[in-house]
């Protein structure tokens, strides 16, 4: 199991302890999305939720995909119930070329962490 998968499993366990998921609920399957269809369904769900919340305007292709998705180190995880994706989480590493998706909102804080050697 990779360190990314280990960290994700720990976060899911924490969410279960906090009551987000029923600790005994076996109907939720969390896994890394790797194949094209899974990624397309994940990005479509993100697009639809962001449009519904008013965060973005509808895109012509109905998916929300960012430049970060092209990074080989980036990982997208999905939570499924009955093979239907109900949640999406992406882990994006900090890179010198692209930075982080949150740089626009938190550049000062993130630059401070980077200056301290905390990537």
Secondary structure, 3 states (H helix, E strand, C coil): CCHHHHHHHHHHHHHHHCCCCCCCCCCEEEEEECCHHHHHHHHHHHHHHHHHHCCCCCCCCCCCCCHHHHCCCCEEEEEEECCEEEEEEEECCCECCCECCCHHHHHHHHHHHHHCCCC
